[in-house]
Amino acid sequence: MSRQRLKSDLPTKICPVCGRPFTWRKKWEKCWDEVKYCSERCRRRRSNDT
């Protein structure tokens, strides 16, 4: 069996909309480099000029 990682060991990013840190998720495994926002709500609230 593989050993589970601690949440503190996972990579994090800062959301440009709300300014909060968010942690890597399994569903972002293949596209982590493209992930910019912590949630769908922040993605919808992003400014139109970016």
TIVO-2410 file (N, C-alpha, C; in nm, 3 decimals):
# residues 50
REC num residu      c1      c2      c3 atome chaine
REC   1      M   0.083  -0.120   0.000     N      A
REC   1      M   0.000   0.000   0.000    CA      A
REC   1      M   0.087   0.125   0.000     C      A
REC   2      S   0.041   0.227  -0.070     N      A
REC   2      S   0.116   0.352  -0.072    CA      A
REC   2      S   0.080   0.437   0.051     C      A
REC   3      R   0.176   0.514   0.092     N      A
REC   3      R   0.156   0.600   0.208    CA      A
REC   3      R   0.088   0.730   0.166     C      A
REC   4      Q  -0.010   0.774   0.241     N      A
REC   4      Q  -0.080   0.897   0.209    CA      A
REC   4      Q   0.006   1.018   0.245     C      A
REC   5      R  -0.009   1.123   0.168     N      A
REC   5      R   0.062   1.248   0.194    CA      A
REC   5      R  -0.016   1.331   0.295     C      A
REC   6      L   0.056   1.405   0.374     N      A
REC   6      L  -0.008   1.499   0.464    CA      A
REC   6      L  -0.055   1.619   0.383     C      A
REC   7      K  -0.165   1.679   0.425     N      A
REC   7      K  -0.216   1.795   0.353    CA      A
REC   7      K  -0.114   1.908   0.351     C      A
REC   8      S  -0.035   1.919   0.457     N      A
REC   8      S   0.066   2.024   0.463    CA      A
REC   8      S   0.179   2.003   0.362     C      A
REC   9      D   0.192   1.881   0.308     N      A
REC   9      D   0.296   1.851   0.209    CA      A
REC   9      D   0.252   1.880   0.065     C      A
REC  10      L   0.124   1.907   0.044     N      A
REC  10      L   0.073   1.932  -0.091    CA      A
REC  10      L   0.105   2.073  -0.135     C      A
REC  11      P   0.122   2.094  -0.267     N      A
REC  11      P   0.150   2.229  -0.316    CA      A
REC  11      P   0.030   2.322  -0.298     C      A
REC  12      T   0.057   2.449  -0.282     N      A
REC  12      T  -0.049   2.549  -0.267    CA      A
REC  12      T  -0.028   2.664  -0.364     C      A
REC  13      K  -0.135   2.738  -0.388     N      A
REC  13      K  -0.132   2.860  -0.469    CA      A
REC  13      K  -0.219   2.964  -0.399     C      A
REC  14      I  -0.205   3.089  -0.439     N      A
REC  14      I  -0.287   3.198  -0.387    CA      A
REC  14      I  -0.388   3.238  -0.495     C      A
REC  15      C  -0.514   3.244  -0.458     N      A
REC  15      C  -0.619   3.284  -0.552    CA      A
REC  15      C  -0.609   3.435  -0.576     C      A
REC  16      P  -0.603   3.480  -0.702     N      A
REC  16      P  -0.591   3.623  -0.730    CA      A
REC  16      P  -0.719   3.702  -0.701     C      A
REC  17      V  -0.833   3.635  -0.687     N      A
REC  17      V  -0.959   3.705  -0.663    CA      A
REC  17      V  -0.980   3.730  -0.514     C      A
REC  18      C  -0.974   3.622  -0.434     N      A
REC  18      C  -1.002   3.636  -0.291    CA      A
REC  18      C  -0.875   3.647  -0.207     C      A
REC  19      G  -0.760   3.614  -0.263     N      A
REC  19      G  -0.634   3.625  -0.191    CA      A
REC  19      G  -0.606   3.514  -0.092     C      A
REC  20      R  -0.688   3.411  -0.092     N      A
REC  20      R  -0.670   3.300   0.002    CA      A
REC  20      R  -0.587   3.189  -0.062     C      A
REC  21      P  -0.511   3.118   0.020     N      A
REC  21      P  -0.436   3.005  -0.034    CA      A
REC  21      P  -0.528   2.885  -0.057     C      A
REC  22      F  -0.500   2.808  -0.161     N      A
REC  22      F  -0.574   2.684  -0.183    CA      A
REC  22      F  -0.476   2.574  -0.217     C      A
REC  23      T  -0.515   2.452  -0.187     N      A
REC  23      T  -0.428   2.336  -0.195    CA      A
REC  23      T  -0.461   2.250  -0.315     C      A
REC  24      W  -0.361   2.181  -0.366     N      A
REC  24      W  -0.373   2.086  -0.476    CA      A
REC  24      W  -0.484   1.986  -0.447     C      A
REC  25      R  -0.559   1.952  -0.551     N      A
REC  25      R  -0.664   1.849  -0.541    CA      A
REC  25      R  -0.640   1.743  -0.646     C      A
REC  26      K  -0.686   1.624  -0.618     N      A
REC  26      K  -0.668   1.511  -0.710    CA      A
REC  26      K  -0.727   1.542  -0.848     C      A
REC  27      K  -0.841   1.612  -0.853     N      A
REC  27      K  -0.903   1.641  -0.983    CA      A
REC  27      K  -0.820   1.738  -1.067     C      A
REC  28      W  -0.724   1.809  -1.003     N      A
REC  28      W  -0.635   1.901  -1.074    CA      A
REC  28      W  -0.501   1.837  -1.107     C      A
REC  29      E  -0.490   1.707  -1.091     N      A
REC  29      E  -0.362   1.638  -1.107    CA      A
REC  29      E  -0.297   1.665  -1.242     C      A
REC  30      K  -0.375   1.663  -1.349     N      A
REC  30      K  -0.319   1.677  -1.484    CA      A
REC  30      K  -0.313   1.822  -1.531     C      A
REC  31      C  -0.379   1.914  -1.461     N      A
REC  31      C  -0.383   2.053  -1.508    CA      A
REC  31      C  -0.346   2.153  -1.399     C      A
REC  32      W  -0.267   2.112  -1.301     N      A
REC  32      W  -0.233   2.199  -1.188    CA      A
REC  32      W  -0.165   2.329  -1.233     C      A
REC  33      D  -0.087   2.324  -1.338     N      A
REC  33      D  -0.019   2.445  -1.387    CA      A
REC  33      D  -0.116   2.549  -1.442     C      A
REC  34      E  -0.232   2.505  -1.491     N      A
REC  34      E  -0.331   2.596  -1.547    CA      A
REC  34      E  -0.431   2.647  -1.444     C      A
REC  35      V  -0.437   2.585  -1.327     N      A
REC  35      V  -0.535   2.624  -1.224    CA      A
REC  35      V  -0.495   2.760  -1.167     C      A
REC  36      K  -0.589   2.855  -1.167     N      A
REC  36      K  -0.561   2.990  -1.117    CA      A
REC  36      K  -0.651   3.029  -1.001     C      A
REC  37      Y  -0.772   2.976  -0.998     N      A
REC  37      Y  -0.871   3.019  -0.900    CA      A
REC  37      Y  -0.907   2.905  -0.806     C      A
REC  38      C  -0.942   2.942  -0.682     N      A
REC  38      C  -0.969   2.840  -0.579    CA      A
REC  38      C  -1.106   2.775  -0.596     C      A
REC  39      S  -1.197   2.843  -0.663     N      A
REC  39      S  -1.332   2.790  -0.675    CA      A
REC  39      S  -1.399   2.842  -0.802     C      A
REC  40      E  -1.510   2.783  -0.833     N      A
REC  40      E  -1.592   2.828  -0.946    CA      A
REC  40      E  -1.643   2.970  -0.922     C      A
REC  41      R  -1.675   3.000  -0.799     N      A
REC  41      R  -1.724   3.134  -0.765    CA      A
REC  41      R  -1.618   3.240  -0.795     C      A
REC  42      C  -1.494   3.214  -0.755     N      A
REC  42      C  -1.386   3.309  -0.784    CA      A
REC  42      C  -1.358   3.317  -0.933     C      A
REC  43      R  -1.368   3.206  -1.004     N      A
REC  43      R  -1.346   3.208  -1.148    CA      A
REC  43      R  -1.449   3.298  -1.216     C      A
REC  44      R  -1.575   3.292  -1.171     N      A
REC  44      R  -1.680   3.376  -1.228    CA      A
REC  44      R  -1.665   3.522  -1.189     C      A
REC  45      R  -1.606   3.550  -1.072     N      A
REC  45      R  -1.593   3.687  -1.023    CA      A
REC  45      R  -1.465   3.756  -1.071     C      A
REC  46      R  -1.381   3.687  -1.147     N      A
REC  46      R  -1.256   3.747  -1.193    CA      A
REC  46      R  -1.285   3.870  -1.277     C      A
REC  47      S  -1.191   3.961  -1.281     N      A
REC  47      S  -1.211   4.082  -1.359    CA      A
REC  47      S  -1.203   4.050  -1.508     C      A
REC  48      N  -1.273   4.125  -1.587     N      A
REC  48      N  -1.281   4.097  -1.731    CA      A
REC  48      N  -1.154   4.133  -1.806     C      A
REC  49      D  -1.066   4.217  -1.746     N      A
REC  49      D  -0.945   4.256  -1.817    CA      A
REC  49      D  -0.831   4.159  -1.802     C      A
REC  50      T  -0.846   4.048  -1.730     N      A
REC  50      T  -0.736   3.949  -1.721    CA      A
REC  50      T  -0.765   3.827  -1.801     C      A
***
